Amino acid sequence: MRRFSAALGWLALLPTAATGCGAAATDVRPRSEPTGGSSSTATATADRTTAENLTFTGAVSGTMRKATAGSVYTCLITPGKALLVGPITGDVDGRNYDVQFKMVFGYHGAGSYLLAPDPHSGGAVNNIILQVSPTGQDDLYSVASAGTLTVDGERTGTMDVTLAGKLGQIHLSGSWTCPPDS
């Protein structure tokens, strides 16, 4: 496993605003209309959706089963070796959310990365941050206990991490897939 060292990446959950603007990092935003049922394939379908299997428990609960590319979408590795993913837009318990994350430092390609609280910042996150804005007031979630982020390639992987924020804890686990580029 590889370990990130400082403010490496973040994950945000934001309800999607009516303006459709993308967030600057990992965010999940409910949109006004759910995406609907589930897909059983890991590949993109004709309607440009991909199968997802991201389970949220805690302050946000439910499973994202399929997703599309959200506004200002990207899924790439930058020349500086940062991984940028999102927004991945999908339904969680009847509400659409955008999920985004980026790993700026410590990313070395496919493999498993240990996620842990930063011991130098009083428990604040080094690796992934979850941002929840169900009412338009952002709430940042950071790594609360050790977890993992696995990247299978540039466009798929898994995560299993517990995050803590103002509303309590959110456990995020399962597989993610980058939807096709718009």
BAFI-3210 file (N, C-alpha, C; in Angstrom, 3 decimals, decimal comma, padded with zeros to 6 digits):
// residues 182
n [1|2|3|4|5|6|7|8|9|10|11|12|13|14|15|16|17|18|19|20|21|22|23|24|25|26|27|28|29|30|31|32|33|34|35|36|37|38|39|40|41|42|43|44|45|46|47|48|49|50|51|52|53|54|55|56|57|58|59|60|61|62|63|64|65|66|67|68|69|70|71|72|73|74|75|76|77|78|79|80|81|82|83|84|85|86|87|88|89|90|91|92|93|94|95|96|97|98|99|100|101|102|103|104|105|106|107|108|109|110|111|112|113|114|115|116|117|118|119|120|121|122|123|124|125|126|127|128|129|130|131|132|133|134|135|136|137|138|139|140|141|142|143|144|145|146|147|148|149|150|151|152|153|154|155|156|157|158|159|160|161|162|163|164|165|166|167|168|169|170|171|172|173|174|175|176|177|178|179|180|181|182]
n.u [000,827|000,385|001,089|-000,385|000,914|000,360|-002,443|-003,639|-005,752|-009,264|-012,680|-015,907|-019,296|-022,014|-025,197|-026,600|-026,571|-029,068|-027,993|-026,139|-023,407|-020,083|-018,178|-015,108|-013,640|-013,896|-017,181|-020,581|-023,660|-027,074|-029,339|-032,235|-033,740|-033,867|-031,626|-032,649|-033,187|-030,947|-027,795|-026,204|-023,792|-020,287|-019,535|-020,007|-023,289|-025,665|-026,979|-024,985|-024,288|-022,711|-022,104|-022,140|-021,107|-021,321|-021,595|-023,166|-023,236|-024,587|-024,542|-025,276|-027,132|-027,413|-027,172|-025,234|-025,924|-025,745|-024,266|-023,623|-021,588|-020,980|-021,450|-018,770|-016,928|-014,279|-011,852|-008,936|-005,320|-003,054|-000,285|001,434|001,120|-001,266|-004,385|-007,529|-010,942|-014,272|-017,188|-018,962|-022,121|-024,958|-027,767|-028,644|-030,484|-032,882|-032,131|-030,113|-026,572|-023,379|-020,187|-016,862|-013,310|-009,889|-006,437|-003,654|-000,962|001,397|000,282|000,739|-000,169|-001,906|-003,001|-003,134|-003,948|-003,260|-005,466|-005,543|-006,088|-004,544|-001,848|-000,612|-002,355|-004,319|-006,169|-007,344|-008,015|-005,701|-005,928|-008,495|-011,397|-014,727|-017,405|-020,400|-023,368|-026,271|-028,180|-027,165|-025,247|-022,039|-020,452|-017,633|-016,113|-013,751|-011,098|-011,676|-010,862|-008,526|-008,475|-008,977|-008,088|-008,373|-006,976|-007,670|-006,994|-006,843|-009,460|-011,166|-011,909|-011,806|-013,123|-012,919|-013,725|-014,037|-015,453|-015,512|-017,532|-019,398|-022,080|-021,762|-020,606|-019,725|-019,705|-018,079|-018,080|-017,150|-017,251|-016,027|-016,497|-015,324|-017,528|-018,221|-016,447|-017,923]
n.v [-001,180|002,270|005,345|008,474|011,761|014,557|016,619|015,401|014,596|015,013|014,384|015,209|015,672|017,080|018,521|018,956|022,108|024,334|025,778|024,130|024,236|023,006|021,639|022,477|020,291|017,026|016,440|015,945|016,448|016,734|016,467|017,810|015,749|012,197|009,614|007,131|003,553|000,654|-000,375|-003,200|-003,523|-002,790|-001,072|001,765|002,755|003,195|005,542|006,962|006,259|004,741|001,767|001,873|001,226|002,422|002,696|004,526|005,243|006,551|010,036|010,585|008,266|005,301|003,738|004,360|003,381|003,736|006,094|009,283|011,544|014,534|018,160|020,194|018,069|015,725|013,143|012,155|011,881|014,244|016,050|016,554|014,352|014,113|012,729|013,293|013,184|013,423|015,646|012,709|011,847|010,668|008,720|008,578|007,081|008,228|010,837|012,860|012,990|014,582|013,244|013,852|013,561|014,205|013,461|014,900|014,834|012,204|010,292|007,464|005,934|002,880|000,906|000,334|002,684|003,855|005,446|007,817|009,660|012,876|013,072|015,399|017,486|017,528|015,488|016,196|015,755|014,227|013,056|012,307|014,207|014,660|016,464|017,788|019,249|019,545|021,536|023,695|024,755|024,241|021,350|019,983|016,807|014,672|012,196|009,858|007,489|004,828|003,889|002,742|003,547|002,346|002,201|000,929|001,383|004,167|004,894|003,447|001,949|001,258|002,165|002,435|003,875|005,759|008,780|011,926|014,637|017,710|016,811|014,260|010,922|009,490|006,606|005,436|003,198|000,750|000,330|002,537|004,101|005,942|007,844|007,955|010,448|013,582]
n.w [000,000|-000,636|000,978|001,459|002,001|002,633|002,640|000,265|-001,453|-002,127|-001,350|-002,148|-001,283|-002,635|-002,805|-005,982|-007,374|-008,685|-010,731|-011,882|-011,718|-011,451|-008,717|-007,029|-006,171|-004,755|-004,791|-003,855|-005,043|-004,628|-007,293|-008,985|-010,163|-009,932|-011,177|-011,599|-012,047|-011,732|-013,166|-014,564|-015,759|-016,155|-018,047|-020,239|-021,227|-023,955|-023,252|-022,083|-019,453|-016,590|-014,703|-011,214|-007,873|-005,236|-001,870|000,608|004,008|007,008|007,557|004,912|003,216|001,308|-001,981|-004,804|-007,931|-010,700|-012,977|-014,551|-016,494|-014,853|-014,715|-015,960|-016,237|-015,604|-015,953|-015,350|-015,489|-014,578|-016,162|-014,038|-012,439|-010,890|-009,899|-011,154|-010,734|-011,683|-011,843|-010,888|-011,521|-009,883|-008,584|-005,162|-002,855|-003,923|-004,500|-006,574|-006,752|-007,054|-007,299|-006,617|-006,739|-005,958|-006,182|-005,342|-004,472|-004,100|-005,758|-007,730|-009,848|-010,808|-008,051|-004,461|-001,969|001,225|003,368|005,861|008,934|009,305|011,387|012,118|012,053|013,993|013,469|011,113|007,603|005,348|002,941|001,611|001,278|002,107|000,961|001,932|000,975|001,555|001,941|000,715|002,295|002,767|004,118|005,286|005,135|006,545|006,563|009,048|010,180|009,441|006,010|002,593|-000,782|-003,925|-007,092|-010,141|-012,707|-014,830|-014,795|-013,122|-009,906|-006,338|-003,098|000,436|003,197|006,219|007,017|008,765|009,886|010,363|010,587|011,561|011,000|007,819|005,986|003,204|000,635|-001,855|-005,467|-008,010|-011,175|-013,890|-015,790|-019,378|-021,277|-022,019]
ca.u [000,000|001,088|000,496|-000,303|001,569|-000,221|-003,551|-003,432|-006,917|-010,478|-013,912|-016,979|-020,670|-022,782|-026,418|-026,363|-027,268|-029,893|-027,180|-025,387|-021,969|-019,274|-017,403|-013,682|-013,009|-014,844|-018,431|-021,782|-024,744|-028,318|-029,972|-033,682|-034,347|-033,006|-031,255|-033,473|-032,759|-029,539|-027,199|-025,397|-022,532|-019,270|-019,221|-020,974|-024,424|-025,990|-027,363|-023,755|-024,206|-021,850|-022,485|-021,402|-021,529|-020,829|-022,544|-023,027|-023,976|-024,372|-025,227|-025,873|-027,290|-027,951|-026,175|-025,211|-025,828|-025,312|-023,885|-023,254|-020,630|-021,615|-020,955|-017,324|-016,456|-012,953|-011,352|-007,629|-004,086|-002,409|001,157|002,095|000,785|-002,428|-005,571|-008,716|-012,123|-015,592|-018,164|-019,712|-023,464|-025,828|-028,837|-028,439|-031,725|-033,864|-031,578|-028,888|-025,392|-022,133|-019,037|-015,590|-012,147|-008,600|-005,249|-002,671|000,383|001,512|-000,347|001,740|-000,810|-002,725|-002,547|-003,904|-003,411|-003,765|-006,034|-005,497|-006,105|-003,233|-001,494|-000,055|-003,378|-005,388|-007,155|-007,858|-007,683|-004,578|-006,097|-009,789|-012,370|-016,084|-018,099|-021,837|-024,096|-027,676|-029,001|-026,385|-024,214|-021,025|-019,943|-016,498|-015,877|-012,378|-010,828|-011,803|-010,089|-007,819|-009,267|-008,201|-008,534|-007,681|-007,127|-007,393|-006,464|-007,108|-010,892|-011,940|-011,264|-012,677|-012,772|-013,520|-013,207|-014,972|-015,174|-016,226|-017,826|-020,342|-023,293|-021,406|-019,741|-020,222|-018,842|-018,192|-017,394|-017,599|-016,481|-016,339|-016,096|-015,492|-018,419|-017,550|-016,331|-019,031]
ca.v [000,000|003,545|006,271|009,875|012,470|015,819|017,169|014,818|014,585|015,194|013,855|016,066|015,333|018,310|018,476|019,742|023,385|024,527|026,353|023,060|024,500|021,960|022,059|022,470|019,033|015,955|016,881|015,206|017,401|016,192|017,211|017,799|014,518|011,025|008,947|005,943|002,190|000,279|-001,001|-004,322|-003,613|-001,822|-000,256|002,809|002,357|004,142|006,823|007,492|005,963|003,642|001,100|002,252|000,484|003,198|002,657|005,576|005,031|007,640|011,293|010,323|006,807|004,734|003,221|004,899|002,205|004,142|007,504|009,944|012,630|015,776|019,389|020,437|016,716|015,272|011,893|012,114|012,061|015,441|015,894|016,573|013,088|014,184|012,053|014,131|012,421|013,919|014,964|011,514|012,198|009,510|008,705|007,942|007,132|009,124|012,165|012,804|013,594|014,608|012,796|014,218|013,475|014,400|013,105|015,798|014,382|010,802|009,387|006,781|005,015|001,788|000,346|000,679|003,784|003,929|006,728|007,930|011,048|013,529|013,219|016,730|018,530|017,260|014,570|016,659|014,836|014,394|012,305|012,463|015,013|014,525|017,720|017,584|020,515|019,258|022,745|024,782|025,160|023,191|020,677|019,162|015,550|014,232|010,828|009,695|006,300|004,269|003,349|002,523|003,946|001,524|002,632|-000,227|001,973|005,595|005,194|002,599|001,612|001,045|002,899|001,989|004,877|006,446|010,206|012,612|016,047|018,376|016,017|012,930|010,141|008,887|005,538|005,350|001,975|000,156|000,594|003,721|004,056|007,211|007,793|008,397|011,890|014,164]
ca.w [000,000|-000,636|001,934|001,100|003,077|003,086|001,867|-001,050|-002,297|-001,360|-001,886|-001,666|-001,616|-002,634|-003,601|-007,178|-007,403|-009,873|-011,796|-012,511|-011,672|-010,839|-007,560|-007,291|-005,795|-004,608|-004,218|-004,191|-004,971|-005,140|-008,378|-008,812|-010,640|-009,795|-012,416|-011,785|-011,716|-011,674|-014,331|-014,098|-016,478|-015,760|-019,211|-020,545|-022,048|-025,013|-022,665|-021,489|-018,031|-016,183|-013,465|-010,012|-006,685|-004,107|-000,769|001,599|005,249|007,950|007,250|003,595|003,171|000,081|-002,910|-006,151|-008,797|-012,035|-012,994|-015,794|-016,293|-014,421|-015,337|-015,854|-015,950|-015,982|-015,376|-015,984|-014,733|-015,098|-016,392|-012,735|-011,772|-010,017|-010,412|-011,022|-011,127|-011,358|-011,011|-011,259|-011,071|-009,764|-007,594|-003,867|-002,087|-004,507|-004,774|-007,370|-006,162|-007,814|-006,513|-007,230|-005,872|-006,608|-005,416|-005,914|-004,126|-003,722|-006,705|-008,557|-010,767|-010,282|-006,783|-003,268|-001,192|002,585|003,756|007,317|009,415|009,393|012,793|012,359|011,979|014,944|012,910|009,817|006,520|004,430|001,718|000,950|002,007|001,610|001,194|001,823|000,984|001,241|001,979|000,157|003,249|002,681|005,306|004,875|005,830|006,350|006,988|010,494|010,555|008,288|004,917|001,381|-002,103|-004,898|-008,476|-010,996|-013,932|-014,703|-014,837|-012,219|-008,641|-005,186|-001,895|001,689|004,126|007,096|007,067|009,834|009,645|011,256|010,782|012,038|010,116|006,579|005,490|001,753|000,189|-003,102|-006,677|-008,806|-012,577|-014,583|-016,949|-020,602|-021,442|-022,797]
c.u [000,870|000,363|000,686|000,264|000,895|-001,294|-003,534|-004,627|-008,133|-011,673|-015,024|-018,313|-021,457|-024,073|-026,192|-027,210|-028,047|-029,086|-026,354|-023,888|-021,253|-018,522|-015,932|-012,992|-014,075|-016,130|-019,583|-022,922|-026,023|-028,834|-031,474|-034,348|-033,395|-032,718|-032,053|-032,777|-031,280|-029,092|-026,290|-024,070|-021,571|-018,894|-020,315|-022,079|-024,693|-026,390|-026,215|-023,693|-023,211|-022,404|-021,566|-021,878|-020,916|-021,901|-022,183|-023,832|-023,631|-025,182|-025,860|-025,944|-027,940|-026,822|-026,333|-024,945|-025,436|-025,069|-023,630|-022,194|-021,398|-021,041|-019,466|-016,601|-015,022|-012,657|-009,994|-006,497|-003,374|-000,930|001,951|001,770|-000,290|-003,573|-006,769|-009,910|-013,380|-015,963|-018,789|-021,094|-024,360|-026,810|-028,399|-029,725|-032,694|-033,388|-030,305|-027,766|-024,264|-021,029|-017,784|-014,480|-010,899|-007,495|-004,102|-001,247|000,351|000,871|000,702|001,109|-001,597|-002,119|-003,457|-003,171|-004,067|-004,256|-006,059|-005,584|-004,681|-002,883|-000,972|-001,099|-004,554|-006,488|-007,740|-007,327|-006,415|-004,977|-007,396|-010,674|-013,715|-016,798|-019,575|-022,527|-025,568|-028,559|-028,247|-025,327|-023,212|-020,641|-018,848|-016,373|-014,457|-012,198|-010,834|-010,999|-009,491|-008,787|-008,375|-008,892|-007,701|-008,006|-006,712|-006,742|-006,683|-008,594|-011,758|-011,166|-012,293|-012,234|-013,527|-012,952|-014,346|-014,516|-016,001|-016,397|-018,875|-021,576|-023,022|-020,505|-020,483|-019,209|-019,124|-017,401|-017,971|-016,734|-016,973|-015,797|-016,306|-016,479|-017,664|-017,492|-017,461|-018,620]
c.v [001,243|004,479|007,699|010,642|013,756|016,286|016,691|014,901|014,862|014,699|014,716|015,534|016,620|018,086|019,383|020,992|023,509|025,097|025,309|023,287|023,359|022,509|021,882|021,184|017,977|016,500|016,055|016,180|016,748|017,083|017,058|016,506|013,346|010,388|007,675|004,673|001,931|-000,369|-002,116|-004,440|-002,541|-000,914|000,769|002,260|003,440|005,497|007,446|007,329|004,832|003,032|001,591|001,334|001,162|003,243|003,719|005,182|006,159|008,850|011,302|008,808|006,364|004,247|003,894|003,721|002,532|005,637|007,980|010,992|013,884|016,974|019,557|019,135|016,485|013,937|011,674|012,158|013,234|015,180|015,887|015,367|013,227|013,434|012,944|013,357|013,177|015,208|013,745|011,740|010,964|009,638|007,965|008,159|008,198|010,537|011,996|013,554|013,597|014,161|013,173|013,924|013,737|014,022|013,879|015,321|012,904|009,820|008,808|005,763|003,936|001,227|000,772|001,738|003,784|005,338|006,775|009,389|011,590|013,748|014,610|017,833|018,233|016,386|015,023|015,760|015,228|013,958|012,535|013,289|014,797|015,824|017,500|018,934|020,290|020,489|023,943|025,315|024,022|022,652|019,742|017,934|015,121|012,830|010,752|008,514|005,708|003,682|003,153|003,121|003,109|002,051|001,447|000,195|003,456|005,877|004,329|002,364|001,356|001,970|002,314|002,882|005,445|007,882|010,833|014,079|016,529|017,532|014,615|012,233|009,654|007,818|005,414|004,134|001,502|000,572|001,848|003,512|005,439|007,024|008,244|009,920|012,378|014,443]
c.w [000,000|000,308|001,437|002,277|003,501|002,117|000,426|-001,955|-001,475|-002,115|-001,328|-002,129|-001,524|-003,375|-004,803|-007,148|-008,702|-011,030|-012,500|-012,500|-010,979|-009,644|-007,862|-006,889|-005,672|-004,047|-004,717|-004,002|-005,460|-006,258|-008,218|-009,258|-010,492|-011,145|-012,643|-011,402|-011,760|-012,970|-013,853|-014,830|-016,004|-016,915|-019,434|-021,435|-023,075|-024,450|-021,868|-019,974|-017,801|-014,913|-012,356|-008,904|-005,469|-003,029|000,263|002,830|006,205|007,542|005,858|003,493|001,877|-000,803|-004,263|-007,084|-010,238|-012,016|-014,412|-015,468|-015,928|-015,156|-015,064|-015,525|-016,405|-015,314|-016,017|-014,976|-015,377|-015,390|-015,082|-011,877|-010,699|-010,688|-010,123|-011,556|-010,715|-012,065|-011,691|-010,667|-011,048|-008,613|-006,324|-003,074|-002,600|-004,779|-005,584|-006,676|-007,175|-006,865|-007,282|-006,242|-006,673|-005,639|-006,053|-005,663|-003,773|-004,667|-007,637|-009,502|-010,060|-009,007|-005,654|-002,470|000,185|002,849|005,274|007,706|009,485|010,862|013,133|012,329|012,896|014,388|011,591|008,717|005,775|003,041|000,969|001,856|001,330|001,953|000,941|001,939|000,696|001,248|001,429|001,105|003,343|004,044|004,839|005,752|005,533|006,919|008,509|011,006|009,283|007,266|003,715|000,160|-003,068|-006,284|-009,340|-012,299|-013,760|-014,540|-013,933|-010,931|-007,565|-004,059|-000,715|002,778|004,978|007,244|008,189|009,481|010,618|011,563|011,320|011,048|008,879|006,193|004,004|001,302|-001,132|-004,273|-007,379|-010,220|-013,167|-015,732|-018,197|-020,655|-022,313|-024,209]
res [m|r|r|f|s|a|a|l|g|w|l|a|l|l|p|t|a|a|t|g|c|g|a|a|a|t|d|v|r|p|r|s|e|p|t|g|g|s|s|s|t|a|t|a|t|a|d|r|t|t|a|e|n|l|t|f|t|g|a|v|s|g|t|m|r|k|a|t|a|g|s|v|y|t|c|l|i|t|p|g|k|a|l|l|v|g|p|i|t|g|d|v|d|g|r|n|y|d|v|q|f|k|m|v|f|g|y|h|g|a|g|s|y|l|l|a|p|d|p|h|s|g|g|a|v|n|n|i|i|l|q|v|s|p|t|g|q|d|d|l|y|s|v|a|s|a|g|t|l|t|v|d|g|e|r|t|g|t|m|d|v|t|l|a|g|k|l|g|q|i|h|l|s|g|s|w|t|c|p|p|d|s]
***
